[in-house]
């Protein structure tokens, strides 16, 4: 099974691109969504998070994401601690999930594909890009947040240029129709690679 990593900075439009691949019948694993799910359902993950961040990390068995974000985003050591709990669990679950799929390839969509080291498990990497001002505007509108809060989150991700250097394909996601055409072209190339 060929594993395709799909990444890009916050607001680049990874989800839009992922949904376009889904329309071609490609299974897509959204690492962020699965991580949140595992924080809720995996007893070992939950225990480790409470051990590292205290009982406030959960409210009524639900991850207290606001509290955790306030803990980890200003403190790189705490962010690393949280990632060291979550990433191995996500990686294990992804392997189990990928083995069950019936498709020419699967996509693992992850905002921090490179930062987490997950890129090493991928055969091909696609990075989605967009101009910085466009990305900030998208996230401010999507998350109903401030420009400063978005910039703070961006500090914890690799720059686009670093990601692009290590990618097999780059999709500049500004005009939806151009993006769709690029996805179609890349999909055809990937299917050829698996034949």
NORCORKA-V59197 format. One line per field, one symbol per residue. burial: + if it has 24 or more other ideal C-beta (glycine too) atoms within 12 Angstrom, else -. A space follows every 10 residues. Layout:
burial = ???
This chain:
burial = ++++++++++ ++++++++-+ +--+-+++++ ++-++--+++ ----++--++ -++---+--- --++---+-- +++----++- -++-+++-++ +-++--++-- --++++++++ ++++++-++- ++-+++++++ ---+++-++- ---------+ --++-+++-+ --++-+++++ +++-----+- -++--++--+ -----
